[in-house]
Amino acid sequence: MPKVQSIQMRVLLWGWGVLIVGLALAFWRYSATLDDETARDFESDTLARLDTVQWLLDKSGPFKEPRDRQDFLHTLAANMGMRITLIQGAKVLADSSRAFADLAAMDDHSTRPEVAAALGGEVGQSSRHSITLDRDMIYMARKLPDQPDQPETVLRLAAPVSQVRMHIKRMRWALLAAVIPLMLGSGILLYLLSRTITAGIAQFTEAAQAIGEGDYRRRIIFYPAAEFQPLAEAINRMAKKIKKNVKVIENQRGELWAMFEGMTEGVMVLDSSGRILHVNPALSAIFPRSHEFIGRAPLEATMSLEIQNLVDTLMAGETTEPVSRQIELKSRHCAEMTVVPFRDHKFRPRVILIFHDTSEQKRVERVLRDFVANASHQLRTPLTSIRGYAETLLDAPPADESKRREFLDIIRANAVHMTKVIAGMFALAKSERGGKRPKDLNASVPQALEHALMNSAFAAQEKAISVVVEELPEHLPNVAADPDGLLQVADNLLDNAIKYSPQGTSVRISAATDGQSVTLRFLDQGPGISPEDQKRVFERFFRADNNDVDGAGSAGLGLAICRHIARNYGGEVWVDSPADQDTGNGSVFCVRLPVA
């Protein structure tokens, strides 16, 4: 980039240049005028001297001898500082610059320009090099009054040109002596003026730089001249307006960033080269560690060639409309992806990917389908049995009283089973209401276990199962739960343990606390639960033994009810199986509830 001169240097150089040109023109004009004035002054002075010499010649003459006239002119020329020559016809009568004896040898002067002009009746004047004196001379001649019987006589005065030139030189030096200080003084004034201007411009520059760096409170108060006032006011207004606009932009950016960070949809923003620029926290639920792939291709973060191909298509500009796709990922996540192309400020293609996680929705839909299928199956089987036996009793009742009673017992058992299924559904619906957990909930764990043992005593006795409650910790704190809800959890977990424990075995119950929560453990001696089934054992209507109705009329809702109740109280329920790693048998169902 070529070097640019400062405005101070420009003002100084241009101002001084204009001044020098102006002074040079003035000096040239003055010099020309001085030459003219000097010439006129010399002419006037010489004419006056011609008059003086002519008068002196008239007063001193006539001379007795020609030598006397020559001596007179010598004396007069010495006093006047000029050469005096008297010419009559073609002969030089007297010359102050020559000896009397040399006059006869002098050339004919009647042909000299000034003499010829004088003989013509004018005042002759000319400048030329004098051979006699070997210098440049200025001549002025005038014809003297005619004398009777005498040739025309011309009086000529001559002065060295050097005298005139010396006078002009002195005048010019005097002019230069006045011009040079004027130039220096004007240069200093121009420097001070340019410095004042550049100081104002420097303040403008500093203010503009400060505003550009974010100091929007900066204002320009001083400016070097009135012409700078509109610029200063414009910059001040600009700073005020920029400050206002920046506040709006910062607020909008904060709002957009809060929206971006708080969105439940995962968002991935790509730059103009198709690399990941930003991701929000919600995207990590779909693509774990996606924030570690900033600056890399979407394929590396998503491991989905479908997504990468779609991004490449949009980045190539083949379409400008948003594209939506349903995608399934290897992590069993399902998502609805919307890819929105747009152009940045440089009109380069960019892309935003929005992922709406539909995994839970798909899971809920699957659970709902299973719920409807299981519920209908749970109710269809006993209803079919009830209808069949009822029709038999109506159309062809058995003659044997004991047979009729057997049919009625089967109808009652199926009705009891249906009652349990419907009651379980209501309990599950009640547990799923959720809501905020009241702070005043308080339930005693030993009391709940005592009631649960009483409720399950008959079922344990039928299978000869002993229920052992291990010694509870001293001062076991109460839990933040409703007493009825805690009892329902204990009933369901204990009933489940008794149901799956073999005949003649035992169920062990224990409790522990860490000061923040209380954990209850129900250990059974059942066949254990596979890892695949452990993930679904708390789903409604799921049964690991794949039996729809057993002798106890199970509906497959007890563990689902336990999970929802525990979560409503801020706790959790889980299973560890197998309890005995050597035999692969036994399961431990645990529930943790916060301390009241």
C-alpha positions as CSV (number, residue, x, y, z in Angstrom):
1,M,0.0,0.0,0.0
2,P,1.5,3.4,-1.0
3,K,2.6,5.7,1.8
4,V,0.1,8.5,2.3
5,Q,1.2,11.9,3.5
6,S,-0.3,13.4,6.6
7,I,-2.8,16.2,6.3
8,Q,-0.4,18.4,8.4
9,M,2.3,17.9,5.9
10,R,-0.1,18.5,3.0
11,V,-1.4,21.8,4.6
12,L,2.1,22.9,5.3
13,L,3.5,22.1,1.9
14,W,0.6,23.4,-0.1
15,G,0.2,26.5,2.0
16,W,3.9,27.2,1.8
17,G,4.0,26.4,-1.9
18,V,1.1,28.8,-2.7
19,L,2.8,31.5,-0.6
20,I,6.1,31.0,-2.3
21,V,4.5,31.1,-5.7
22,G,2.6,34.2,-4.7
23,L,5.7,35.9,-3.3
24,A,7.7,34.8,-6.4
25,L,5.1,36.4,-8.7
26,A,5.0,39.5,-6.6
27,F,8.8,39.6,-6.6
28,W,8.9,39.2,-10.3
29,R,6.3,41.8,-10.8
30,Y,8.1,44.2,-8.4
31,S,11.4,43.5,-10.1
32,A,9.9,44.3,-13.5
33,T,8.3,47.5,-12.1
34,L,11.6,48.3,-10.4
35,D,13.5,48.1,-13.7
36,D,11.0,50.3,-15.3
37,E,11.0,52.8,-12.4
38,T,14.8,52.8,-12.2
39,A,15.0,53.4,-16.0
40,R,12.5,56.3,-15.7
41,D,14.3,57.7,-12.7
42,F,17.7,57.4,-14.5
43,E,16.2,59.1,-17.5
44,S,14.7,61.9,-15.4
45,D,18.0,62.3,-13.5
46,T,20.1,62.3,-16.7
47,L,17.8,64.8,-18.3
48,A,18.2,67.0,-15.3
49,R,21.9,66.6,-15.5
50,L,21.8,67.4,-19.2
51,D,20.0,70.7,-18.3
52,T,22.6,71.3,-15.7
53,V,25.6,70.7,-18.0
54,Q,24.0,72.8,-20.8
55,W,23.4,75.6,-18.4
56,L,27.0,75.4,-17.0
57,L,28.4,75.4,-20.6
58,D,26.4,78.5,-21.4
59,K,27.5,80.3,-18.3
60,S,31.1,79.2,-18.6
61,G,31.5,79.8,-22.4
62,P,32.6,80.8,-24.8
63,F,35.9,79.3,-24.1
64,K,39.0,81.0,-25.5
65,E,40.7,77.7,-26.3
66,P,39.3,74.2,-27.0
67,R,41.6,72.9,-24.3
68,D,39.8,75.0,-21.7
69,R,36.5,73.4,-22.7
70,Q,38.1,70.0,-22.4
71,D,39.4,70.8,-18.9
72,F,36.0,72.2,-17.9
73,L,34.3,69.0,-18.9
74,H,36.9,66.9,-17.1
75,T,36.3,68.7,-13.9
76,L,32.5,68.7,-14.3
77,A,32.4,64.9,-15.1
78,A,34.5,64.1,-12.1
79,N,32.1,65.9,-9.9
80,M,29.0,64.4,-11.5
81,G,30.3,60.9,-11.8
82,M,29.4,60.7,-15.5
83,R,31.0,60.8,-18.9
84,I,30.4,64.1,-20.8
85,T,30.9,64.3,-24.5
86,L,30.4,67.3,-26.8
87,I,29.9,66.4,-30.5
88,Q,29.8,68.9,-33.3
89,G,29.0,67.5,-36.7
90,A,31.2,64.4,-37.1
91,K,33.8,65.7,-34.7
92,V,34.2,65.2,-31.0
93,L,34.9,68.6,-29.5
94,A,35.4,67.4,-26.0
95,D,35.2,64.2,-24.0
96,S,35.7,63.9,-20.3
97,S,37.0,60.3,-20.6
98,R,39.8,61.1,-23.1
99,A,42.8,63.4,-23.2
100,F,42.6,66.5,-25.3
101,A,45.3,65.1,-27.6
102,D,43.3,62.0,-28.4
103,L,40.2,63.9,-29.5
104,A,41.3,64.2,-33.1
105,A,41.7,60.4,-33.4
106,M,38.3,59.6,-32.1
107,D,35.7,58.1,-34.4
108,D,32.8,59.9,-36.0
109,H,30.1,60.0,-33.3
110,S,27.4,61.4,-35.5
111,T,26.2,57.9,-36.4
112,R,25.7,56.9,-32.8
113,P,22.0,56.1,-32.2
114,E,21.6,58.6,-29.4
115,V,23.4,61.3,-31.4
116,A,21.4,60.6,-34.5
117,A,18.2,60.8,-32.4
118,A,19.3,64.1,-30.8
119,L,20.1,65.6,-34.2
120,G,16.6,64.7,-35.2
121,G,15.3,66.9,-32.5
122,E,14.6,64.2,-29.8
123,V,16.3,63.2,-26.6
124,G,18.4,60.2,-27.8
125,Q,19.0,57.3,-25.5
126,S,20.7,53.9,-25.9
127,S,22.7,51.2,-24.1
128,R,25.7,49.5,-25.5
129,H,29.2,48.4,-24.8
130,S,31.7,51.3,-25.0
131,I,34.9,50.4,-26.9
132,T,36.5,53.5,-25.5
133,L,35.8,52.6,-21.9
134,D,35.4,48.9,-22.4
135,R,32.2,48.7,-20.3
136,D,28.5,48.7,-20.8
137,M,27.2,52.3,-20.8
138,I,23.9,54.1,-21.0
139,Y,23.9,57.1,-23.2
140,M,21.5,60.1,-23.4
141,A,22.1,63.0,-25.8
142,R,20.4,66.3,-26.6
143,K,21.0,68.8,-29.4
144,L,22.2,72.3,-28.2
145,P,20.8,75.4,-29.6
146,D,22.1,76.2,-33.0
147,Q,25.0,78.8,-33.3
148,P,25.3,81.0,-36.3
149,D,27.6,79.7,-38.9
150,Q,28.3,76.6,-36.7
151,P,27.4,72.9,-37.4
152,E,24.8,71.3,-35.1
153,T,26.2,70.5,-31.6
154,V,25.1,67.6,-29.4
155,L,25.6,67.2,-25.7
156,R,25.9,63.6,-24.5
157,L,26.0,62.1,-21.0
158,A,27.0,58.5,-20.3
159,A,26.8,56.5,-17.1
160,P,28.0,52.9,-16.5
161,V,25.2,50.3,-16.6
162,S,26.7,48.8,-13.5
163,Q,25.5,51.8,-11.5
164,V,21.9,51.2,-12.5
165,R,22.2,47.5,-12.0
166,M,23.8,48.0,-8.6
167,H,20.9,50.2,-7.6
168,I,18.4,47.6,-8.9
169,K,20.4,44.8,-7.1
170,R,20.3,46.8,-3.8
171,M,16.5,47.2,-4.2
172,R,16.0,43.5,-4.9
173,W,18.1,42.5,-1.9
174,A,16.1,44.8,0.2
175,L,12.9,43.2,-1.1
176,L,14.4,39.7,-0.4
177,A,15.3,40.8,3.1
178,A,11.6,41.5,3.6
179,V,10.3,38.4,1.8
180,I,12.4,35.8,3.5
181,P,11.2,36.7,7.1
182,L,7.7,36.8,5.7
183,M,8.1,33.3,4.3
184,L,9.6,32.0,7.6
185,G,6.8,33.6,9.6
186,S,4.1,32.3,7.4
187,G,5.6,28.8,7.5
188,I,5.5,28.9,11.3
189,L,1.9,30.1,11.2
190,L,1.0,27.4,8.7
191,Y,2.7,24.8,10.8
192,L,0.7,25.9,13.9
193,L,-2.5,26.0,11.9
194,S,-1.9,22.5,10.4
195,R,-1.0,21.2,13.9
196,T,-4.3,22.5,15.3
197,I,-6.2,20.8,12.4
198,T,-4.3,17.6,12.8
199,A,-4.8,17.7,16.6
200,G,-8.6,17.9,16.0
201,I,-8.5,15.1,13.4
202,A,-6.4,13.0,15.9
203,Q,-9.2,13.5,18.5
204,F,-11.8,12.5,15.9
205,T,-9.7,9.4,15.1
206,E,-9.3,8.4,18.7
207,A,-13.0,8.9,19.3
208,A,-13.9,6.8,16.3
209,Q,-11.4,4.1,17.4
210,A,-12.8,4.1,20.9
211,I,-16.4,3.8,19.6
212,G,-15.3,1.0,17.3
213,E,-13.8,-0.8,20.3
214,G,-17.0,-0.5,22.3
215,D,-16.6,2.7,24.3
216,Y,-19.9,4.2,23.2
217,R,-19.8,6.8,25.9
218,R,-17.0,8.6,24.1
219,R,-17.9,12.1,22.8
220,I,-16.1,14.8,20.8
221,I,-16.2,18.1,22.6
222,F,-13.3,20.0,21.1
223,Y,-12.9,20.6,17.3
224,P,-10.5,23.0,15.6
225,A,-12.9,25.0,13.5
226,A,-16.6,25.6,12.9
227,E,-16.4,23.4,9.7
228,F,-15.7,20.4,11.9
229,Q,-18.8,20.9,14.1
230,P,-21.2,19.0,11.8
231,L,-18.7,16.1,11.7
232,A,-18.3,16.1,15.5
233,E,-22.1,16.2,16.0
234,A,-22.5,13.4,13.5
235,I,-20.0,11.2,15.2
236,N,-21.6,11.9,18.6
237,R,-25.0,11.0,17.3
238,M,-23.6,7.9,15.7
239,A,-22.0,6.8,19.0
240,K,-25.3,7.3,20.8
241,K,-27.2,5.4,18.2
242,I,-24.7,2.6,18.0
243,K,-24.9,2.3,21.8
244,K,-28.6,2.0,21.7
245,N,-28.5,-0.5,18.8
246,V,-25.8,-2.6,20.5
247,K,-27.9,-2.8,23.6
248,V,-30.8,-4.0,21.6
249,I,-28.6,-6.5,19.8
250,E,-27.1,-7.7,23.0
251,N,-30.5,-8.2,24.6
252,Q,-31.7,-10.0,21.5
253,R,-28.6,-12.1,21.4
254,G,-29.0,-13.0,25.1
255,E,-32.6,-13.9,24.5
256,L,-31.7,-16.0,21.4
257,W,-28.9,-17.7,23.3
258,A,-31.2,-18.5,26.2
259,M,-33.7,-19.9,23.8
260,F,-31.0,-21.8,22.0
261,E,-29.6,-23.3,25.3
262,G,-33.0,-24.0,26.8
263,M,-34.6,-25.6,23.8
264,T,-35.8,-29.2,24.3
265,E,-35.0,-29.8,20.6
266,G,-31.4,-30.5,19.8
267,V,-29.9,-27.9,17.5
268,M,-26.7,-28.1,15.4
269,V,-25.5,-25.0,13.5
270,L,-23.0,-25.5,10.6
271,D,-20.7,-22.9,9.2
272,S,-20.2,-22.1,5.5
273,S,-17.8,-25.0,5.0
274,G,-20.3,-27.5,6.4
275,R,-18.5,-27.8,9.8
276,I,-20.2,-27.8,13.2
277,L,-20.2,-24.3,14.7
278,H,-22.6,-24.6,17.6
279,V,-24.6,-27.2,19.4
280,N,-27.0,-26.8,22.3
281,P,-27.2,-29.0,25.4
282,A,-30.3,-30.8,24.3
283,L,-28.4,-32.3,21.4
284,S,-26.3,-34.3,23.8
285,A,-29.3,-36.4,24.8
286,I,-29.5,-37.6,21.1
287,F,-25.9,-37.5,20.2
288,P,-23.7,-37.9,23.3
289,R,-20.5,-35.8,23.4
290,S,-21.6,-33.9,20.3
291,H,-20.1,-30.7,21.8
292,E,-16.6,-32.3,21.4
293,F,-17.0,-32.3,17.6
294,I,-17.1,-28.5,17.2
295,G,-15.3,-27.7,13.9
296,R,-15.8,-31.2,12.5
297,A,-18.2,-32.7,10.0
298,P,-21.7,-33.8,11.1
299,L,-20.9,-37.3,10.2
300,E,-18.3,-37.6,13.0
301,A,-20.8,-36.4,15.6
302,T,-23.9,-38.3,14.4
303,M,-22.3,-41.3,12.7
304,S,-25.2,-41.0,10.2
305,L,-24.3,-41.1,6.5
306,E,-27.9,-40.1,5.8
307,I,-27.6,-36.8,7.7
308,Q,-24.2,-36.0,6.1
309,N,-25.6,-36.7,2.6
310,L,-28.5,-34.4,3.2
311,V,-26.3,-31.6,4.6
312,D,-24.0,-31.9,1.5
313,T,-27.0,-31.7,-0.8
314,L,-28.2,-28.5,0.9
315,M,-24.8,-26.9,1.1
316,A,-24.5,-27.5,-2.7
317,G,-27.5,-25.2,-3.1
318,E,-29.6,-27.9,-4.8
319,T,-32.6,-26.8,-2.7
320,T,-33.5,-23.8,-0.6
321,E,-36.5,-25.2,1.2
322,P,-36.4,-26.9,4.7
323,V,-36.2,-30.7,4.6
324,S,-37.8,-32.9,7.3
325,R,-36.9,-36.6,7.9
326,Q,-37.6,-39.3,10.4
327,I,-34.3,-40.9,11.4
328,E,-33.5,-43.9,13.6
329,L,-30.1,-44.0,15.3
330,K,-28.0,-46.8,16.5
331,S,-28.5,-45.7,20.1
332,R,-32.2,-46.7,19.7
333,H,-33.1,-43.0,19.5
334,C,-35.8,-41.9,17.2
335,A,-35.8,-38.3,16.0
336,E,-37.6,-36.0,13.6
337,M,-34.9,-34.0,11.9
338,T,-35.5,-30.7,10.1
339,V,-32.7,-29.2,8.1
340,V,-33.0,-25.5,7.3
341,P,-30.7,-23.9,4.7
342,F,-30.0,-20.2,4.7
343,R,-27.4,-17.6,3.5
344,D,-25.1,-15.7,5.7
345,H,-24.1,-12.0,5.3
346,K,-21.6,-13.0,2.5
347,F,-24.3,-14.9,0.7
348,R,-22.6,-18.2,1.5
349,P,-24.8,-21.3,2.1
350,R,-25.2,-22.5,5.7
351,V,-27.4,-25.0,7.4
352,I,-29.1,-25.5,10.8
353,L,-30.2,-28.9,11.9
354,I,-33.0,-29.3,14.4
355,F,-33.6,-32.7,16.1
356,H,-36.8,-33.4,17.9
357,D,-36.3,-36.5,20.0
358,T,-39.3,-38.7,19.5
359,S,-37.9,-41.7,21.4
360,E,-40.2,-41.1,24.4
361,Q,-43.2,-40.6,22.1
362,K,-42.4,-43.8,20.3
363,R,-41.9,-45.6,23.6
364,V,-45.2,-44.2,24.9
365,E,-47.0,-45.3,21.8
366,R,-45.5,-48.7,22.1
367,V,-46.4,-48.9,25.8
368,L,-49.9,-47.7,24.9
369,R,-50.3,-50.4,22.3
370,D,-49.0,-53.0,24.8
371,F,-51.3,-51.6,27.5
372,V,-54.4,-51.9,25.2
373,A,-53.3,-55.3,24.0
374,N,-52.5,-56.6,27.5
375,A,-55.5,-55.0,29.1
376,S,-57.9,-56.5,26.5
377,H,-56.2,-59.8,26.8
378,Q,-56.3,-59.7,30.6
379,L,-60.0,-59.0,30.5
380,R,-60.9,-61.1,27.5
381,T,-59.7,-64.4,29.0
382,P,-61.7,-64.2,32.2
383,L,-64.7,-62.7,30.4
384,T,-64.7,-65.6,27.9
385,S,-64.4,-68.1,30.8
386,I,-67.3,-66.4,32.7
387,R,-69.5,-66.3,29.6
388,G,-68.7,-70.0,28.8
389,Y,-69.5,-71.3,32.2
390,A,-72.5,-69.0,32.6
391,E,-74.0,-70.2,29.3
392,T,-73.4,-73.8,30.4
393,L,-75.2,-73.2,33.6
394,L,-78.1,-71.6,31.8
395,D,-78.4,-73.9,28.8
396,A,-77.3,-77.3,30.2
397,P,-76.8,-77.1,33.9
398,P,-74.9,-80.1,35.3
399,A,-77.1,-82.5,37.4
400,D,-74.3,-82.9,40.0
401,E,-74.4,-80.1,42.6
402,S,-70.7,-80.3,43.2
403,K,-70.1,-79.7,39.4
404,R,-72.4,-76.6,39.5
405,R,-70.5,-75.3,42.5
406,E,-67.2,-75.8,40.7
407,F,-68.5,-73.8,37.7
408,L,-69.6,-71.0,40.0
409,D,-66.2,-71.0,41.8
410,I,-64.5,-70.6,38.4
411,I,-66.8,-67.7,37.5
412,R,-66.1,-66.0,40.9
413,A,-62.3,-66.5,40.5
414,N,-62.4,-64.9,37.1
415,A,-64.5,-62.0,38.4
416,V,-62.0,-61.5,41.3
417,H,-59.2,-61.4,38.7
418,M,-61.0,-58.8,36.6
419,T,-61.7,-56.8,39.8
420,K,-57.9,-56.9,40.5
421,V,-57.1,-55.8,37.0
422,I,-59.4,-52.9,37.1
423,A,-58.3,-51.9,40.6
424,G,-54.7,-52.1,39.5
425,M,-55.5,-49.8,36.5
426,F,-57.1,-47.2,38.8
427,A,-54.2,-47.4,41.2
428,L,-51.7,-47.0,38.3
429,A,-53.7,-44.0,36.9
430,K,-53.7,-42.5,40.4
431,S,-49.9,-43.0,40.8
432,E,-49.2,-41.4,37.4
433,R,-50.9,-38.1,38.3
434,G,-47.6,-36.9,39.8
435,G,-47.7,-33.3,40.8
436,K,-45.6,-31.6,43.4
437,R,-44.7,-33.6,46.5
438,P,-46.1,-31.9,49.6
439,K,-43.5,-31.0,52.2
440,D,-45.5,-32.3,55.1
441,L,-45.6,-36.0,53.9
442,N,-44.4,-38.3,56.7
443,A,-44.7,-42.1,56.9
444,S,-43.2,-44.7,59.3
445,V,-41.3,-47.5,57.5
446,P,-41.6,-50.1,60.4
447,Q,-45.4,-49.4,60.6
448,A,-45.8,-49.9,56.8
449,L,-43.8,-53.1,57.0
450,E,-45.9,-54.4,59.9
451,H,-49.2,-53.8,57.9
452,A,-47.7,-55.3,54.8
453,L,-46.7,-58.5,56.7
454,M,-50.3,-58.8,58.0
455,N,-51.8,-58.3,54.5
456,S,-49.5,-61.0,53.0
457,A,-49.6,-63.5,55.9
458,F,-52.3,-65.7,54.2
459,A,-50.4,-65.9,50.8
460,A,-47.1,-66.7,52.6
461,Q,-48.8,-69.4,54.6
462,E,-50.3,-71.1,51.6
463,K,-46.8,-71.5,50.0
464,A,-45.1,-72.2,53.4
465,I,-42.9,-69.2,52.8
466,S,-41.3,-67.5,55.9
467,V,-41.0,-63.7,55.7
468,V,-38.0,-62.5,57.7
469,V,-37.6,-58.8,58.6
470,E,-34.0,-58.2,59.5
471,E,-33.2,-56.0,62.4
472,L,-33.9,-52.4,61.4
473,P,-31.4,-49.6,62.1
474,E,-32.0,-47.7,65.3
475,H,-33.8,-44.4,65.0
476,L,-34.8,-45.2,61.4
477,P,-36.1,-41.9,60.1
478,N,-39.5,-41.5,58.6
479,V,-39.8,-41.1,54.8
480,A,-41.4,-38.3,52.8
481,A,-44.4,-40.4,51.6
482,D,-48.1,-40.8,52.2
483,P,-48.7,-43.7,54.6
484,D,-51.2,-45.3,52.2
485,G,-48.8,-45.0,49.3
486,L,-45.8,-46.4,51.2
487,L,-48.0,-49.3,52.3
488,Q,-49.1,-50.0,48.7
489,V,-45.4,-50.1,47.7
490,A,-44.5,-52.5,50.5
491,D,-47.6,-54.6,49.8
492,N,-46.8,-54.9,46.0
493,L,-43.0,-55.7,46.5
494,L,-43.7,-58.2,49.3
495,D,-46.5,-59.8,47.2
496,N,-44.2,-60.0,44.2
497,A,-41.4,-61.6,46.3
498,I,-43.8,-64.3,47.8
499,K,-45.4,-64.9,44.3
500,Y,-42.1,-65.8,42.6
501,S,-40.4,-67.6,45.6
502,P,-40.6,-71.4,45.4
503,Q,-42.6,-73.4,47.9
504,G,-41.1,-73.6,51.3
505,T,-38.4,-70.9,50.8
506,S,-38.0,-67.5,52.5
507,V,-38.3,-63.8,51.8
508,R,-36.0,-61.4,53.6
509,I,-36.7,-57.7,54.2
510,S,-34.1,-55.1,55.3
511,A,-33.8,-51.4,55.6
512,A,-30.9,-48.9,55.5
513,T,-30.4,-45.2,55.7
514,D,-27.7,-42.7,54.7
515,G,-29.3,-39.8,56.5
516,Q,-30.8,-38.4,53.3
517,S,-32.9,-41.3,52.2
518,V,-34.2,-44.7,53.3
519,T,-33.7,-47.9,51.2
520,L,-35.9,-51.0,51.6
521,R,-34.8,-54.3,50.1
522,F,-37.0,-57.3,49.4
523,L,-35.0,-60.5,48.6
524,D,-36.8,-63.5,47.1
525,Q,-35.6,-67.0,46.1
526,G,-37.2,-66.9,42.7
527,P,-35.6,-68.0,39.4
528,G,-34.0,-64.6,38.8
529,I,-34.7,-62.1,36.0
530,S,-32.7,-61.8,32.8
531,P,-31.0,-58.5,31.9
532,E,-33.4,-57.9,29.0
533,D,-36.4,-58.4,31.3
534,Q,-34.9,-56.2,34.0
535,K,-35.3,-53.2,31.7
536,R,-39.1,-53.9,31.3
537,V,-40.0,-55.5,34.6
538,F,-41.5,-52.2,35.8
539,E,-43.7,-51.6,32.7
540,R,-47.4,-52.1,33.1
541,F,-48.7,-55.6,32.3
542,F,-45.2,-57.0,31.7
543,R,-44.7,-60.4,33.2
544,A,-41.3,-62.2,33.1
545,D,-43.0,-65.6,33.3
546,N,-45.2,-64.7,30.3
547,N,-48.4,-66.0,32.0
548,D,-51.5,-63.9,31.7
549,V,-53.5,-65.1,34.7
550,D,-52.2,-67.2,37.5
551,G,-53.9,-68.7,40.5
552,A,-53.6,-65.5,42.4
553,G,-55.2,-63.4,39.7
554,S,-52.1,-61.2,39.0
555,A,-52.7,-58.3,36.6
556,G,-49.0,-57.4,36.0
557,L,-49.4,-53.8,37.3
558,G,-48.0,-54.0,40.8
559,L,-44.3,-53.1,39.9
560,A,-45.5,-50.4,37.6
561,I,-47.5,-48.9,40.4
562,C,-44.5,-49.1,42.7
563,R,-42.3,-47.2,40.3
564,H,-44.8,-44.4,39.8
565,I,-45.5,-44.0,43.5
566,A,-41.8,-43.9,44.3
567,R,-41.1,-41.3,41.6
568,N,-44.0,-39.2,42.8
569,Y,-42.3,-39.0,46.2
570,G,-38.9,-38.1,44.7
571,G,-37.5,-41.7,45.0
572,E,-36.7,-44.6,42.8
573,V,-37.2,-48.3,42.5
574,W,-35.0,-50.9,40.9
575,V,-34.1,-54.6,40.8
576,D,-30.8,-56.5,41.2
577,S,-30.8,-60.0,39.8
578,P,-29.6,-62.6,40.3
579,A,-29.0,-62.2,44.0
580,D,-26.9,-65.4,44.1
581,Q,-24.3,-65.3,41.5
582,D,-23.4,-69.0,42.0
583,T,-26.9,-70.4,41.4
584,G,-28.2,-67.5,39.3
585,N,-31.4,-67.4,41.4
586,G,-33.0,-64.8,43.5
587,S,-33.9,-61.1,42.9
588,V,-33.6,-58.1,45.1
589,F,-36.3,-55.4,44.6
590,C,-35.2,-52.1,46.2
591,V,-37.0,-48.8,46.8
592,R,-35.4,-45.6,47.9
593,L,-37.4,-42.7,49.4
594,P,-36.2,-39.4,50.7
595,V,-36.2,-38.7,54.4
596,A,-39.2,-36.7,55.7
